[in-house]
Amino acid sequence: MEKHIEEDEVRSSADLRIRKSQHSVLSRKFVEVMTKYNEAQVDFRERSKGRIQRQLEITGKKTTDEELEEMLESGNPAIFTSGIIDSQISKQALSEIEGRHKDIVRLESSIKELHDMFMDIAMLVENQGEMLDNIELNVMHTVDHVEKARDETKRAMKYQGQARKGAMIDRIENNMDQSVGFVERAVADTKKAVKYQSEARRKLIIIIVIVVVLLGILALIIGLSVGLK
């Protein structure tokens, strides 16, 4: 019986460590993928901005980086057309400028959404990590007190004196009471962790869909970046 209890304790502790390790690795990999995607977006924005600046120069309108940023922040592509001569080359350049501006606006919106998603996931991971730590700590305390109670039981069986045996029994009951308390806290933390895990599963499904979409967008960005060279 004792052997089975010890085996269960070792198995539970090992499973908990494995899950924490897997959770940490997957979270880190996801952050790495999202970081690379964000870097690709920022790089594409800079390339597009440079292309807009060159197209403006073709139309005869020179702008500084500060002026160009103000134009992009305005969200109004018509601001690029003011004061530009009316020619076929200018119209073609303006059309491309407006297209690039729309791409940059979409990218900025996507970057903001990505940042918000990062914050949500970071909070979820942090909360779930604390829950797992609390569960592990309570399980460890429970194991300690169960072992103490088991040792006290063995010692009580060896003593014949009623008074000393009574003291042993009191200590056994105390250890068992503390074990029950730790188990109850572990159960409560487990319920919270399950709740967070359910939320994490929903997040994971959303993340998988987003990652698939992001990979497609990333391929498009790379293609467009090559076209800008």
N, CA, C and O of each residue as an XYZ file, in Angstrom:
916
protein
N       0.832     -1.208      0.000
C       0.000      0.000      0.000
C       0.866      1.258      0.000
O       0.653      2.180     -0.787
N       1.873      1.272      0.924
C       2.765      2.423      1.006
C       3.534      2.602     -0.298
O       3.754      3.723     -0.756
N       3.939      1.478     -0.885
C       4.690      1.538     -2.145
C       3.849      2.177     -3.239
O       4.349      2.990     -4.017
N       2.563      1.811     -3.301
C       1.665      2.386     -4.313
C       1.494      3.884     -4.094
O       1.468      4.657     -5.052
N       1.377      4.293     -2.834
C       1.224      5.723     -2.524
C       2.445      6.496     -2.981
O       2.321      7.552     -3.601
N       3.635      5.970     -2.673
C       4.874      6.641     -3.070
C       4.987      6.735     -4.587
O       5.405      7.762     -5.123
N       4.609      5.647     -5.282
C       4.668      5.657     -6.750
C       3.719      6.705     -7.325
O       4.069      7.413     -8.269
N       2.511      6.802     -6.754
C       1.543      7.809     -7.220
C       2.065      9.217     -6.991
O       1.890     10.097     -7.835
N       2.714      9.432     -5.835
C       3.254     10.756     -5.531
C       4.336     11.144     -6.524
O       4.354     12.268     -7.026
N       5.247     10.204     -6.807
C       6.334     10.473     -7.761
C       5.775     10.738     -9.149
O       6.226     11.643     -9.850
N       4.763      9.918     -9.547
C       4.178     10.072    -10.880
C       3.474     11.422    -11.014
O       3.618     12.087    -12.040
N       2.717     11.836    -10.000
C       2.009     13.119    -10.046
C       2.980     14.282    -10.140
O       2.775     15.214    -10.918
N       4.046     14.221     -9.338
C       5.049     15.291     -9.365
C       5.737     15.357    -10.720
O       5.973     16.445    -11.247
N       6.064     14.187    -11.291
C       6.734     14.149    -12.600
C       5.820     14.682    -13.698
O       6.258     15.447    -14.558
N       4.535     14.276    -13.670
C       3.579     14.760    -14.675
C       3.438     16.272    -14.608
O       3.360     16.942    -15.638
N       3.405     16.809    -13.387
C       3.261     18.254    -13.216
C       4.461     18.991    -13.782
O       4.311     20.019    -14.443
N       5.658     18.465    -13.522
C       6.876     19.097    -14.055
C       6.905     19.038    -15.578
O       7.298     20.005    -16.232
N       6.488     17.898    -16.148
C       6.469     17.747    -17.610
C       5.503     18.745    -18.233
O       5.828     19.383    -19.234
N       4.314     18.883    -17.646
C       3.319     19.817    -18.189
C       3.805     21.259    -18.106
O       3.615     22.040    -19.038
N       4.435     21.610    -16.980
C       4.969     22.964    -16.838
C       6.056     23.222    -17.869
O       6.137     24.309    -18.442
N       6.903     22.202    -18.104
C       7.985     22.356    -19.080
C       7.428     22.518    -20.491
O       7.877     23.383    -21.244
N       6.439     21.675    -20.852
C       5.820     21.774    -22.175
C       5.130     23.116    -22.355
O       5.236     23.740    -23.411
N       4.427     23.556    -21.327
C       3.728     24.845    -21.383
C       4.718     25.977    -21.604
O       4.468     26.881    -22.402
N       5.845     25.929    -20.898
C       6.865     26.977    -21.023
C       7.478     26.990    -22.413
O       7.663     28.056    -23.002
N       7.800     25.796    -22.950
C       8.424     25.702    -24.280
C       7.483     26.216    -25.360
O       7.894     26.995    -26.220
N       6.212     25.783    -25.325
C       5.244     26.210    -26.336
C       4.989     27.713    -26.264
O       4.870     28.376    -27.295
N       4.905     28.243    -25.059
C       4.698     29.691    -24.907
C       5.872     30.463    -25.491
O       5.683     31.472    -26.171
N       7.096     29.983    -25.223
C       8.289     30.664    -25.732
C       8.344     30.610    -27.260
O       8.683     31.602    -27.905
N       8.010     29.446    -27.842
C       8.027     29.320    -29.305
C       6.985     30.226    -29.948
O       7.236     30.841    -30.985
N       5.807     30.301    -29.317
C       4.761     31.161    -29.868
C       5.201     32.617    -29.859
O       4.988     33.343    -30.831
N       5.816     33.043    -28.758
C       6.308     34.422    -28.673
C       7.364     34.676    -29.742
O       7.393     35.754    -30.335
N       8.241     33.690    -29.997
C       9.280     33.855    -31.018
C       8.657     34.035    -32.406
O       9.088     34.890    -33.179
N       7.628     33.214    -32.716
C       6.965     33.324    -34.026
C       6.289     34.681    -34.173
O       6.405     35.327    -35.214
N       5.587     35.113    -33.133
C       4.909     36.399    -33.190
C       5.896     37.561    -33.296
O       5.618     38.564    -33.953
N       7.046     37.415    -32.645
C       8.068     38.464    -32.718
C       8.617     38.583    -34.135
O       8.799     39.688    -34.646
N       8.880     37.436    -34.767
C       9.378     37.458    -36.150
C       8.342     38.076    -37.092
O       8.682     38.845    -37.991
N       7.082     37.728    -36.870
C       6.025     38.288    -37.706
C       5.943     39.797    -37.526
O       5.784     40.536    -38.498
N       6.049     40.251    -36.290
C       6.003     41.684    -36.009
C       7.181     42.394    -36.668
O       7.023     43.484    -37.217
N       8.369     41.774    -36.613
C       9.548     42.369    -37.247
C       9.354     42.471    -38.760
O       9.751     43.460    -39.377
N       8.741     41.443    -39.354
C       8.483     41.468    -40.799
C       7.510     42.589    -41.155
O       7.671     43.255    -42.177
N       6.503     42.794    -40.311
C       5.550     43.877    -40.548
C       6.230     45.242    -40.492
O       6.012     46.098    -41.349
N       7.062     45.427    -39.460
C       7.760     46.705    -39.305
C       8.699     46.944    -40.485
O       8.791     48.058    -40.999
N       9.399     45.882    -40.912
C      10.318     46.009    -42.046
C       9.562     46.371    -43.319
O      10.015     47.204    -44.103
N       8.395     45.734    -43.519
C       7.595     46.032    -44.706
C       7.087     47.473    -44.668
O       7.024     48.139    -45.701
N       6.725     47.952    -43.478
C       6.263     49.338    -43.346
C       7.362     50.309    -43.755
O       7.108     51.276    -44.473
N       8.587     50.049    -43.297
C       9.696     50.943    -43.635
C       9.983     50.923    -45.135
O      10.261     51.964    -45.732
N       9.916     49.741    -45.740
C      10.143     49.636    -47.188
C       9.048     50.369    -47.969
O       9.314     51.064    -48.949
N       7.812     50.190    -47.499
C       6.697     50.867    -48.172
C       6.814     52.379    -48.031
O       6.531     53.120    -48.973
N       7.230     52.831    -46.861
C       7.405     54.265    -46.647
C       8.487     54.823    -47.573
O       8.344     55.910    -48.135
N       9.579     54.051    -47.721
C      10.637     54.486    -48.635
C      10.151     54.543    -50.075
O      10.521     55.440    -50.833
N       9.310     53.569    -50.447
C       8.766     53.552    -51.808
C       7.857     54.758    -52.034
O       7.896     55.378    -53.097
N       7.038     55.089    -51.030
C       6.171     56.270    -51.142
C       7.004     57.526    -51.317
O       6.680     58.385    -52.137
N       8.071     57.631    -50.550
C       8.928     58.817    -50.631
C       9.555     58.943    -52.022
O       9.657     60.043    -52.565
N       9.971     57.815    -52.589
C      10.562     57.854    -53.939
C       9.512     58.224    -54.984
O       9.795     58.972    -55.920
N       8.296     57.695    -54.820
C       7.231     58.017    -55.765
C       6.842     59.494    -55.672
O       6.531     60.125    -56.683
N       6.862     60.036    -54.462
C       6.580     61.467    -54.305
C       7.643     62.310    -54.995
O       7.338     63.348    -55.582
N       8.884     61.864    -54.921
C       9.959     62.594    -55.599
C       9.759     62.569    -57.113
O      10.051     63.545    -57.804
N       9.253     61.431    -57.625
C       8.983     61.329    -59.067
C       7.935     62.354    -59.486
O       8.016     62.937    -60.567
N       6.949     62.565    -58.616
C       5.879     63.520    -58.944
C       6.290     64.971    -58.696
O       5.517     65.894    -58.951
N       7.499     65.164    -58.202
C       7.993     66.515    -57.983
C       7.755     67.055    -56.590
O       7.949     68.246    -56.351
N       7.337     66.202    -55.663
C       7.074     66.648    -54.296
C       8.053     65.963    -53.344
O       7.998     64.750    -53.146
N       8.944     66.754    -52.762
C       9.923     66.207    -51.831
C       9.412     66.348    -50.392
O       8.833     67.367    -50.017
N       9.641     65.308    -49.608
C       9.191     65.312    -48.210
C      10.299     64.779    -47.307
O      11.103     63.941    -47.715
N      10.325     65.274    -46.087
C      11.249     64.743    -45.081
C      10.595     63.545    -44.398
O       9.406     63.284    -44.582
N      11.390     62.819    -43.605
C      10.844     61.675    -42.874
C       9.733     62.106    -41.918
O       8.723     61.418    -41.772
N       9.936     63.268    -41.261
C       8.926     63.765    -40.322
C       7.620     64.095    -41.040
O       6.536     63.763    -40.559
N       7.734     64.755    -42.202
C       6.531     65.102    -42.973
C       5.820     63.846    -43.463
O       4.591     63.771    -43.457
N       6.605     62.870    -43.882
C       6.016     61.628    -44.376
C       5.277     60.897    -43.252
O       4.195     60.353    -43.469
N       5.861     60.887    -42.058
C       5.201     60.249    -40.913
C       3.888     60.949    -40.584
O       2.895     60.293    -40.269
N       3.879     62.283    -40.656
C       2.652     63.039    -40.395
C       1.579     62.694    -41.425
O       0.401     62.562    -41.092
N       2.008     62.548    -42.691
C       1.056     62.168    -43.743
C       0.464     60.783    -43.467
O      -0.740     60.567    -43.607
N       1.339     59.851    -43.072
C       0.873     58.489    -42.810
C      -0.062     58.447    -41.603
O      -1.060     57.727    -41.606
N       0.270     59.224    -40.573
C      -0.552     59.246    -39.363
C      -1.914     59.881    -39.610
O      -2.867     59.609    -38.880
N      -2.010     60.725    -40.632
C      -3.278     61.411    -40.904
C      -4.364     60.439    -41.333
O      -5.550     60.684    -41.113
N      -3.946     59.313    -41.960
C      -4.925     58.328    -42.421
C      -5.702     58.759    -43.646
O      -6.668     58.100    -44.030
N      -5.295     59.857    -44.266
C      -5.990     60.379    -45.446
C      -5.053     60.341    -46.651
O      -4.145     61.167    -46.740
N      -5.249     59.403    -47.581
C      -4.348     59.303    -48.735
C      -4.407     60.516    -49.652
O      -3.474     60.756    -50.418
N      -5.508     61.295    -49.584
C      -5.638     62.459    -50.468
C      -4.598     63.526    -50.159
O      -4.322     64.388    -50.993
N      -4.026     63.471    -48.971
C      -3.036     64.482    -48.599
C      -1.791     64.391    -49.473
O      -1.044     65.360    -49.608
N      -1.573     63.219    -50.064
C      -0.406     63.042    -50.928
C      -0.593     63.707    -52.298
O       0.383     63.959    -53.005
N      -1.835     63.985    -52.666
C      -2.118     64.484    -54.019
C      -2.068     65.999    -54.118
O      -2.043     66.548    -55.220
N      -2.055     66.678    -52.985
C      -2.127     68.140    -53.026
C      -0.865     68.738    -53.635
O       0.252     68.407    -53.237
N      -1.066     69.636    -54.619
C       0.052     70.364    -55.217
C       0.883     69.570    -56.191
O       1.966     70.015    -56.570
N       0.416     68.405    -56.614
C       1.197     67.580    -57.546
C       0.688     67.810    -58.965
O      -0.518     67.884    -59.201
N       1.626     67.922    -59.908
C       1.270     68.213    -61.300
C       0.450     67.077    -61.888
O       0.590     65.919    -61.494
N      -0.417     67.434    -62.847
C      -1.307     66.450    -63.462
C      -0.641     65.870    -64.703
O      -0.618     66.505    -65.757
N      -0.114     64.693    -64.579
C       0.490     64.007    -65.724
C       0.240     62.516    -65.569
O      -0.121     62.045    -64.491
N       0.436     61.778    -66.657
C       0.180     60.343    -66.609
C       1.113     59.651    -65.622
O       0.700     58.745    -64.897
N       2.390     60.088    -65.599
C       3.364     59.502    -64.679
C       2.961     59.799    -63.238
O       3.046     58.937    -62.364
N       2.516     61.050    -63.006
C       2.115     61.440    -61.656
C       0.907     60.635    -61.185
O       0.857     60.203    -60.033
N      -0.070     60.433    -62.076
C      -1.263     59.674    -61.708
C      -0.905     58.235    -61.332
O      -1.423     57.683    -60.361
N      -0.011     57.647    -62.119
C       0.404     56.273    -61.822
C       1.139     56.205    -60.479
O       0.924     55.294    -59.680
N       2.017     57.203    -60.253
C       2.761     57.245    -58.994
C       1.817     57.466    -57.818
O       1.969     56.854    -56.761
N       0.826     58.361    -58.018
C      -0.127     58.642    -56.947
C      -0.962     57.413    -56.598
O      -1.253     57.148    -55.432
N      -1.336     56.673    -57.631
C      -2.114     55.462    -57.404
C      -1.324     54.470    -56.554
O      -1.864     53.839    -55.646
N      -0.039     54.347    -56.867
C       0.799     53.431    -56.089
C       1.015     53.961    -54.672
O       1.042     53.186    -53.715
N       1.168     55.273    -54.538
C       1.354     55.876    -53.211
C       0.144     55.603    -52.327
O       0.283     55.211    -51.168
N      -1.056     55.816    -52.892
C      -2.272     55.591    -52.117
C      -2.410     54.122    -51.718
O      -2.848     53.801    -50.614
N      -2.021     53.231    -52.651
C      -2.075     51.801    -52.334
C      -1.134     51.437    -51.203
O      -1.492     50.679    -50.302
N       0.093     51.990    -51.257
C       1.068     51.729    -50.194
C       0.591     52.304    -48.856
O       0.797     51.708    -47.799
N      -0.043     53.463    -48.926
C      -0.547     54.086    -47.695
C      -1.602     53.199    -47.041
O      -1.601     53.022    -45.822
N      -2.497     52.646    -47.845
C      -3.523     51.751    -47.305
C      -2.888     50.512    -46.680
O      -3.327     50.042    -45.630
N      -1.838     49.980    -47.342
C      -1.138     48.820    -46.786
C      -0.548     49.140    -45.419
O      -0.634     48.335    -44.492
N       0.055     50.327    -45.301
C       0.680     50.722    -44.037
C      -0.372     50.891    -42.940
O      -0.146     50.492    -41.798
N      -1.518     51.479    -43.281
C      -2.594     51.649    -42.296
C      -3.070     50.290    -41.791
O      -3.286     50.106    -40.593
N      -3.232     49.335    -42.718
C      -3.647     47.989    -42.313
C      -2.591     47.331    -41.426
O      -2.917     46.666    -40.443
N      -1.319     47.527    -41.789
C      -0.238     46.944    -41.001
C      -0.218     47.506    -39.582
O      -0.039     46.767    -38.613
N      -0.402     48.818    -39.470
C      -0.391     49.441    -38.145
C      -1.534     48.916    -37.282
O      -1.370     48.699    -36.082
N      -2.689     48.714    -37.907
C      -3.821     48.149    -37.178
C      -3.515     46.721    -36.737
O      -3.842     46.319    -35.621
N      -2.877     45.957    -37.638
C      -2.517     44.574    -37.317
C      -1.491     44.514    -36.199
O      -1.575     43.650    -35.326
N      -0.512     45.435    -36.217
C       0.508     45.475    -35.168
C      -0.127     45.770    -33.810
O       0.253     45.180    -32.799
N      -1.098     46.687    -33.794
C      -1.786     47.003    -32.528
C      -2.557     45.788    -32.008
O      -2.517     45.486    -30.815
N      -3.261     45.091    -32.912
C      -3.996     43.899    -32.504
C      -3.039     42.837    -31.968
O      -3.335     42.154    -30.987
N      -1.881     42.709    -32.631
C      -0.888     41.732    -32.199
C      -0.368     42.071    -30.805
O      -0.171     41.181    -29.978
N      -0.148     43.349    -30.548
C       0.318     43.785    -29.224
C      -0.718     43.470    -28.151
O      -0.378     42.989    -27.070
N      -1.998     43.749    -28.461
C      -3.066     43.453    -27.500
C      -3.144     41.951    -27.216
O      -3.358     41.533    -26.078
N      -2.967     41.146    -28.275
C      -2.999     39.696    -28.109
C      -1.849     39.234    -27.220
O      -2.024     38.370    -26.361
N      -0.668     39.821    -27.438
C       0.490     39.508    -26.605
C       0.179     39.749    -25.130
O       0.486     38.915    -24.278
N      -0.434     40.897    -24.839
C      -0.730     41.253    -23.453
C      -1.719     40.262    -22.839
O      -1.552     39.852    -21.690
N      -2.759     39.871    -23.609
C      -3.745     38.907    -23.105
C      -3.092     37.561    -22.803
O      -3.324     36.964    -21.752
N      -2.266     37.092    -23.752
C      -1.618     35.790    -23.586
C      -0.626     35.827    -22.431
O      -0.540     34.880    -21.649
N       0.123     36.924    -22.325
C       1.098     37.051    -21.233
C       0.400     36.975    -19.876
O       0.884     36.318    -18.955
N      -0.751     37.660    -19.763
C      -1.510     37.632    -18.513
C      -2.039     36.232    -18.222
O      -2.001     35.771    -17.082
N      -2.536     35.554    -19.269
C      -3.071     34.206    -19.103
C      -1.980     33.238    -18.678
O      -2.180     32.426    -17.775
N      -0.819     33.324    -19.333
C       0.311     32.445    -19.007
C       0.785     32.689    -17.578
O       1.074     31.745    -16.843
N       0.862     33.969    -17.188
C       1.317     34.305    -15.833
C       0.362     33.751    -14.780
O       0.798     33.170    -13.787
N      -0.946     33.931    -14.998
C      -1.936     33.432    -14.040
C      -1.905     31.917    -13.937
O      -1.977     31.354    -12.844
N      -1.795     31.255    -15.102
C      -1.786     29.796    -15.094
C      -0.509     29.274    -14.445
O      -0.528     28.256    -13.754
N       0.607     29.978    -14.671
C       1.868     29.572    -14.052
C       1.797     29.650    -12.535
O       2.304     28.769    -11.841
N       1.169     30.706    -12.016
C       1.009     30.850    -10.564
C       0.125     29.735    -10.007
O       0.391     29.204     -8.929
N      -0.935     29.384    -10.752
C      -1.813     28.306    -10.300
C      -1.044     26.992    -10.203
O      -1.179     26.262     -9.221
N      -0.236     26.688    -11.224
C       0.531     25.443    -11.221
C       1.529     25.422    -10.068
O       1.717     24.389     -9.424
N       2.168     26.566     -9.808
C       3.121     26.642     -8.695
C       2.416     26.393     -7.362
O       2.938     25.685     -6.501
N       1.223     26.981     -7.195
C       0.467     26.791     -5.951
C       0.044     25.336     -5.770
O       0.123     24.783     -4.673
N      -0.408     24.726     -6.872
C      -0.815     23.313     -6.800
C       0.371     22.443     -6.408
O       0.256     21.580     -5.538
N       1.512     22.674     -7.055
C       2.703     21.873     -6.767
C       3.133     22.044     -5.309
O       3.494     21.071     -4.647
N       3.094     23.294     -4.807
C       3.495     23.561     -3.425
C       2.565     22.858     -2.437
O       3.023     22.253     -1.468
N       1.252     22.941     -2.690
C       0.294     22.287     -1.794
C       0.428     20.772     -1.830
O       0.293     20.106     -0.804
N       0.695     20.228     -3.017
C       0.903     18.777     -3.132
C       2.137     18.356     -2.343
O       2.121     17.340     -1.649
N       3.214     19.148     -2.452
C       4.445     18.831     -1.722
C       4.208     18.866     -0.212
O       4.670     17.985      0.514
N       3.476     19.904      0.265
C       3.168     19.988      1.696
C       2.305     18.799      2.134
O       2.503     18.237      3.211
N       1.353     18.431      1.286
C       0.487     17.300      1.614
C       1.294     16.022      1.754
O       1.101     15.253      2.696
N       2.206     15.800      0.802
C       3.058     14.605      0.847
C       3.888     14.590      2.127
O       4.029     13.548      2.768
N       4.440     15.755      2.501
C       5.256     15.836      3.725
C       4.449     15.439      4.957
O       4.909     14.657      5.788
N       3.238     15.990      5.062
C       2.423     15.714      6.254
C       1.888     14.283      6.255
O       1.735     13.684      7.319
N       1.606     13.732      5.085
C       1.180     12.330      5.020
C       2.317     11.422      5.466
O       2.098     10.448      6.186
N       3.545     11.750      5.028
C       4.700     10.952      5.436
C       4.927     11.043      6.948
O       5.242     10.046      7.597
N       4.762     12.255      7.501
C       4.908     12.413      8.952
C       3.854     11.591      9.692
O       4.152     10.912     10.675
N       2.621     11.665      9.201
C       1.542     10.902      9.836
C       1.819      9.405      9.764
O       1.536      8.668     10.709
N       2.372      8.964      8.646
C       2.681      7.546      8.481
C       3.786      7.116      9.454
O       3.720      6.045     10.056
N       4.813      7.984      9.595
C       5.899      7.675     10.537
C       5.389      7.641     11.976
O       5.756      6.763     12.758
N       4.527      8.623     12.315
C       3.972      8.664     13.670
C       3.123      7.424     13.947
O       3.106      6.906     15.063
N       2.420      6.959     12.914
C       1.591      5.755     13.079
C       2.458      4.540     13.389
O       2.127      3.733     14.259
N       3.570      4.418     12.669
C       4.485      3.298     12.907
C       5.061      3.348     14.320
O       5.164      2.325     14.998
N       5.437      4.563     14.757
C       6.009      4.716     16.093
C       4.965      4.436     17.171
O       5.274      3.836     18.201
N       3.712      4.877     16.926
C       2.648      4.660     17.913
C       2.389      3.175     18.134
O       2.068      2.743     19.240
N       2.535      2.405     17.061
C       2.295      0.968     17.161
C       3.364      0.279     18.006
O       3.133     -0.801     18.550
N       4.551      0.918     18.114
C       5.645      0.303     18.870
C       5.532      0.568     20.376
O       6.045     -0.195     21.194
N       4.846      1.668     20.722
C       4.763      2.039     22.136
C       3.551      1.382     22.800
O       2.480      1.251     22.206
N       3.759      0.978     24.044
C       2.672      0.355     24.804
C       2.000      1.346     25.744
O       0.829      1.191     26.088
N       2.752      2.370     26.160
C       2.205      3.327     27.122
C       1.040      4.100     26.532
O       1.149      4.652     25.437
N      -0.063      4.144     27.243
C      -1.269      4.777     26.721
C      -1.079      6.277     26.524
O      -1.545      6.837     25.531
N      -0.393      6.935     27.470
C      -0.204      8.389     27.376
C       0.622      8.746     26.154
O       0.264      9.640     25.388
N       1.757      8.023     25.974
C       2.617      8.330     24.829
C       1.907      7.987     23.527
O       2.056      8.679     22.520
N       1.134      6.908     23.565
C       0.384      6.541     22.362
C      -0.650      7.611     22.038
O      -0.873      7.937     20.872
N      -1.284      8.160     23.084
C      -2.266      9.222     22.862
C      -1.634     10.450     22.247
O      -2.220     11.079     21.366
N      -0.420     10.802     22.713
C       0.295     11.952     22.137
C       0.619     11.704     20.674
O       0.503     12.598     19.836
N       1.028     10.476     20.381
C       1.320     10.121     18.989
C       0.077     10.282     18.118
O       0.136     10.814     17.010
N      -1.038      9.812     18.647
C      -2.285      9.894     17.875
C      -2.672     11.349     17.633
O      -3.159     11.704     16.559
N      -2.448     12.193     18.657
C      -2.743     13.622     18.484
C      -1.910     14.218     17.351
O      -2.411     14.987     16.531
N      -0.614     13.843     17.323
C       0.257     14.362     16.261
C      -0.177     13.829     14.898
O      -0.126     14.540     13.895
N      -0.604     12.566     14.878
C      -1.087     11.981     13.616
C      -2.302     12.759     13.115
O      -2.388     13.114     11.940
N      -3.250     13.018     14.038
C      -4.455     13.750     13.647
C      -4.109     15.159     13.171
O      -4.693     15.666     12.214
N      -3.143     15.783     13.860
C      -2.726     17.134     13.461
C      -2.138     17.132     12.053
O      -2.466     17.989     11.232
N      -1.264     16.158     11.781
C      -0.665     16.065     10.446
C      -1.712     15.766      9.384
O      -1.657     16.304      8.278
N      -2.669     14.901      9.725
C      -3.711     14.575      8.760
C      -4.598     15.788      8.500
O      -5.006     16.033      7.364
N      -4.902     16.561      9.578
C      -5.707     17.774      9.400
C      -5.003     18.759      8.471
O      -5.618     19.347      7.581
N      -3.695     18.927      8.698
C      -2.940     19.838      7.836
C      -2.902     19.318      6.406
O      -2.978     20.092      5.452
N      -2.783     17.992      6.263
C      -2.781     17.400      4.921
C      -4.093     17.683      4.208
O      -4.115     18.035      3.029
N      -5.204     17.521      4.955
C      -6.520     17.794      4.370
C      -6.613     19.246      3.925
O      -7.152     19.546      2.860
N      -6.073     20.160      4.766
C      -6.095     21.581      4.405
C      -5.337     21.849      3.122
O      -5.813     22.580      2.254
N      -4.142     21.252      2.998
C      -3.352     21.448      1.781
C      -4.038     20.827      0.571
O      -4.003     21.378     -0.529
N      -4.667     19.660      0.791
C      -5.380     19.013     -0.323
C      -6.529     19.895     -0.797
O      -6.740     20.064     -1.998
N      -7.278     20.464      0.170
C      -8.400     21.335     -0.201
C      -7.917     22.547     -0.983
O      -8.547     22.947     -1.962
N      -6.787     23.142     -0.551
C      -6.242     24.285     -1.290
C      -5.765     23.859     -2.670
O      -5.945     24.579     -3.653
N      -5.148     22.665     -2.733
C      -4.684     22.164     -4.031
C      -5.861     21.938     -4.973
O      -5.782     22.239     -6.165
N      -6.972     21.397     -4.418
C      -8.170     21.171     -5.239
C      -8.731     22.498     -5.743
O      -9.113     22.621     -6.906
N      -8.776     23.500     -4.841
C      -9.296     24.817     -5.239
C      -8.431     25.427     -6.334
O      -8.947     25.971     -7.310
N      -7.105     25.335     -6.165
C      -6.200     25.868     -7.188
C      -6.326     25.091     -8.488
O      -6.215     25.654     -9.578
N      -6.563     23.769     -8.358
C      -6.727     22.950     -9.567
C      -7.965     23.383    -10.345
O      -7.937     23.464    -11.573
N      -9.069     23.664     -9.612
C     -10.290     24.130    -10.279
C     -10.037     25.442    -11.014
O     -10.506     25.641    -12.134
N      -9.279     26.343    -10.359
C      -8.948     27.602    -11.017
C      -8.090     27.350    -12.248
O      -8.284     27.969    -13.295
N      -7.128     26.423    -12.106
C      -6.246     26.123    -13.237
C      -7.030     25.534    -14.398
O      -6.756     25.835    -15.560
N      -8.024     24.677    -14.072
C      -8.868     24.092    -15.128
C      -9.635     25.181    -15.855
O      -9.793     25.144    -17.075
N     -10.115     26.169    -15.073
C     -10.834     27.291    -15.685
C      -9.924     28.045    -16.638
O     -10.306     28.352    -17.767
N      -8.702     28.345    -16.168
C      -7.746     29.038    -17.032
C      -7.368     28.174    -18.232
O      -7.166     28.678    -19.337
N      -7.273     26.840    -17.992
C      -6.915     25.944    -19.087
C      -7.997     25.950    -20.156
O      -7.700     25.907    -21.350
N      -9.271     26.003    -19.717
C     -10.369     26.076    -20.675
C     -10.271     27.343    -21.511
O     -10.471     27.323    -22.725
N      -9.953     28.465    -20.823
C      -9.762     29.716    -21.554
C      -8.559     29.611    -22.480
O      -8.566     30.133    -23.595
N      -7.522     28.922    -21.993
C      -6.313     28.776    -22.807
C      -6.601     27.965    -24.063
O      -6.060     28.255    -25.130
N      -7.468     26.930    -23.937
C      -7.810     26.125    -25.116
C      -8.510     26.980    -26.169
O      -8.214     26.891    -27.361
N      -9.454     27.820    -25.699
C     -10.136     28.696    -26.650
C      -9.142     29.654    -27.290
O      -9.188     29.912    -28.492
N      -8.234     30.180    -26.453
C      -7.200     31.070    -26.993
C      -6.334     30.325    -28.002
O      -5.960     30.864    -29.043
N      -6.018     29.046    -27.663
C      -5.141     28.270    -28.531
C      -5.766     28.067    -29.899
O      -5.083     28.171    -30.918
N      -7.084     27.774    -29.928
C      -7.768     27.595    -31.212
C      -7.710     28.885    -32.020
O      -7.437     28.875    -33.221
N      -7.976     30.013    -31.325
C      -7.909     31.309    -32.004
C      -6.503     31.571    -32.504
O      -6.306     32.046    -33.622
N      -5.512     31.251    -31.650
C      -4.113     31.489    -32.012
C      -3.715     30.676    -33.230
O      -3.034     31.180    -34.123
N      -4.147     29.391    -33.271
C      -3.805     28.535    -34.413
C      -4.345     29.133    -35.701
O      -3.647     29.189    -36.714
N      -5.616     29.588    -35.654
C      -6.213     30.213    -36.841
C      -5.439     31.466    -37.226
O      -5.150     31.700    -38.399
N      -5.103     32.280    -36.199
C      -4.377     33.525    -36.466
C      -3.006     33.236    -37.051
O      -2.569     33.900    -37.991
N      -2.316     32.220    -36.479
C      -0.976     31.891    -36.981
C      -1.028     31.468    -38.440
O      -0.171     31.854    -39.235
N      -2.052     30.661    -38.797
C      -2.192     30.244    -40.196
C      -2.384     31.457    -41.099
O      -1.769     31.565    -42.160
N      -3.262     32.382    -40.649
C      -3.488     33.604    -41.425
C      -2.217     34.438    -41.496
O      -1.871     34.980    -42.546
N      -1.522     34.534    -40.351
C      -0.299     35.335    -40.306
C       0.765     34.773    -41.235
O       1.494     35.527    -41.879
N       0.855     33.451    -41.303
C       1.840     32.846    -42.200
C       1.547     33.209    -43.653
O       2.456     33.464    -44.443
N       0.242     33.226    -43.989
C      -0.126     33.642    -45.342
C       0.223     35.093    -45.594
O       0.746     35.445    -46.651
N      -0.078     35.948    -44.596
C       0.249     37.371    -44.735
C       1.751     37.565    -44.798
O       2.246     38.401    -45.554
N       2.488     36.776    -43.988
C       3.944     36.886    -43.966
C       4.527     36.547    -45.335
O       5.457     37.200    -45.808
N       3.960     35.504    -45.968
C       4.418     35.155    -47.308
C       4.144     36.294    -48.285
O       4.962     36.590    -49.156
N       2.972     36.934    -48.127
C       2.630     38.071    -48.987
C       3.583     39.236    -48.741
O       4.034     39.890    -49.682
N       3.887     39.490    -47.454
C       4.803     40.585    -47.118
C       6.171     40.349    -47.734
O       6.772     41.260    -48.303
N       6.663     39.103    -47.614
C       7.974     38.781    -48.187
C       7.964     38.993    -49.690
O       8.912     39.524    -50.268
N       6.845     38.556    -50.326
C       6.738     38.747    -51.772
C       6.734     40.212    -52.153
O       7.402     40.617    -53.105
N       5.975     41.012    -51.402
C       5.927     42.444    -51.685
C       7.259     43.115    -51.389
O       7.671     44.031    -52.101
N       7.942     42.649    -50.319
C       9.242     43.224    -49.981
C      10.248     42.969    -51.091
O      11.056     43.835    -51.426
N      10.188     41.762    -51.661
C      11.071     41.458    -52.792
C      10.759     42.369    -53.967
O      11.653     42.804    -54.692
N       9.452     42.654    -54.144
C       9.053     43.538    -55.239
C       9.502     44.966    -55.033
O       9.667     45.715    -55.995
N       9.706     45.355    -53.759
C      10.134     46.723    -53.471
C      11.616     46.924    -53.712
O      12.066     48.058    -53.879
N      12.386     45.841    -53.732
C      13.837     45.971    -53.919
C      14.161     46.420    -55.346
O      15.332     46.584    -55.690
